[in-house]
Amino acid sequence: GTITRSYPGSVTIQCEDGSVFVFPRQDCLLLPIMHSTAEELAIYLYGRLLKGLSKDYLLKRGVTTMEVTVSEAVGQDAVFRKQIPSGEDDFDVSSYISKDPIPPMPCATDTEAATKQRKSKT
């Protein structure tokens, strides 16, 4: 969906089916990822950990690879494993996250907007 901030102090999400969700800003954490999947969260967290711990510190301690696992449910894990970059190489989170647009998919809920959209297609 599209994220807009049309209400002061709120975050508004408008989905492809026309559904609109408004959340208080203080209840939201906007992340620099395209989709809230476990895979993209694992990549994002790897980058944050690498930055927070310092790649030089990790390499001096003998850490050559780091792995981050994000679980959605039992048996539904996303794992991101990568060598610690050496030298001037930095880890660029956005290079691992797809920038390609995702085709619109109907909302799986029975919101009023989703119902209207389904009826207009029949």
Wavefront OBJ file of the C-alpha trace (Angstrom):
o trace
v 0.000 0.000 0.000
v 0.897 3.642 -0.171
v 1.945 5.358 3.030
v 0.950 8.989 3.435
v 0.857 11.379 6.357
v -2.295 13.378 5.656
v -3.495 13.608 9.273
v -1.226 15.483 11.694
v 0.225 13.044 14.189
v -0.975 10.029 12.184
v 0.316 7.616 9.571
v -2.184 6.667 6.861
v -1.837 3.531 4.725
v -3.924 3.301 1.570
v -4.075 -0.186 0.053
v -4.489 -1.107 -3.593
v -8.121 -2.116 -2.958
v -8.937 1.329 -1.593
v -8.900 0.336 2.083
v -7.451 3.062 4.296
v -5.884 2.528 7.724
v -4.883 5.387 10.034
v -2.541 4.813 12.990
v -1.243 7.207 15.655
v 2.315 8.207 14.665
v 3.666 7.278 18.104
v 2.487 3.680 17.506
v 4.443 3.386 14.227
v 8.066 2.740 13.380
v 8.767 3.586 9.751
v 11.592 1.407 8.440
v 13.575 1.825 5.217
v 12.277 -1.426 3.751
v 9.791 -2.104 0.964
v 7.742 -4.877 2.593
v 7.271 -5.972 6.176
v 8.460 -9.507 5.474
v 10.661 -11.553 7.774
v 13.264 -11.659 4.980
v 13.534 -7.888 4.677
v 13.466 -7.428 8.441
v 16.413 -9.867 8.759
v 18.405 -7.872 6.176
v 17.555 -4.588 7.888
v 18.522 -5.930 11.332
v 21.820 -7.279 9.976
v 22.663 -3.778 8.744
v 21.685 -2.159 12.053
v 23.701 -4.681 14.072
v 26.719 -4.259 11.796
v 26.558 -0.486 12.147
v 25.952 -0.563 15.895
v 28.699 -3.059 16.688
v 31.189 -1.671 14.116
v 32.613 -3.950 11.468
v 36.169 -3.126 12.602
v 35.340 -4.223 16.157
v 33.778 -7.457 14.923
v 36.718 -8.270 12.635
v 39.231 -7.571 15.430
v 37.290 -10.000 17.636
v 37.555 -12.684 14.950
v 33.940 -12.477 13.810
v 33.957 -13.004 10.038
v 30.294 -13.796 9.392
v 27.048 -12.731 11.010
v 23.661 -14.413 10.740
v 20.288 -12.928 11.651
v 17.143 -15.022 11.940
v 13.644 -13.513 12.107
v 10.774 -15.842 12.946
v 7.160 -15.207 11.984
v 5.893 -18.405 13.584
v 7.201 -21.841 14.510
v 8.932 -23.205 11.414
v 8.636 -19.927 9.490
v 12.083 -18.387 9.701
v 13.957 -16.016 7.445
v 17.740 -16.187 7.695
v 20.195 -13.600 6.382
v 23.863 -14.633 6.579
v 26.718 -12.560 5.207
v 30.415 -12.068 5.739
v 31.439 -8.972 7.641
v 32.592 -6.459 4.995
v 36.280 -5.652 5.207
v 38.175 -2.525 4.208
v 36.152 0.332 2.750
v 33.206 -1.877 1.783
v 30.009 -0.852 3.541
v 26.834 -2.885 3.796
v 24.050 -1.231 1.815
v 20.678 -2.539 3.052
v 18.792 -1.132 0.055
v 20.910 -3.138 -2.407
v 19.468 -6.338 -0.909
v 15.849 -5.199 -0.872
v 13.830 -5.270 -4.090
v 12.937 -1.903 -5.557
v 10.688 -3.540 -8.162
v 7.019 -2.693 -7.846
v 4.784 -5.458 -6.595
v 1.651 -6.096 -8.602
v -1.484 -5.021 -6.725
v -3.183 -7.861 -4.921
v -6.686 -7.808 -3.507
v -6.947 -7.261 0.213
v -7.680 -10.528 2.022
v -10.004 -8.819 4.480
v -13.662 -7.968 4.106
v -13.310 -4.215 4.423
v -15.993 -2.029 2.910
v -13.524 -0.836 0.231
v -12.520 -4.419 -0.666
v -16.180 -5.464 -0.961
v -16.952 -2.481 -3.256
v -13.947 -3.280 -5.440
v -14.954 -6.952 -5.790
v -18.530 -5.976 -6.703
v -17.372 -3.438 -9.297
v -15.353 -6.148 -11.097
v -18.314 -8.506 -11.486
l 1 2 3 4 5 6 7 8 9 10 11 12 13 14 15 16 17 18 19 20 21 22 23 24 25 26 27 28 29 30 31 32 33 34 35 36 37 38 39 40 41 42 43 44 45 46 47 48 49 50 51 52 53 54 55 56 57 58 59 60 61 62 63 64 65 66 67 68 69 70 71 72 73 74 75 76 77 78 79 80 81 82 83 84 85 86 87 88 89 90 91 92 93 94 95 96 97 98 99 100 101 102 103 104 105 106 107 108 109 110 111 112 113 114 115 116 117 118 119 120 121 122
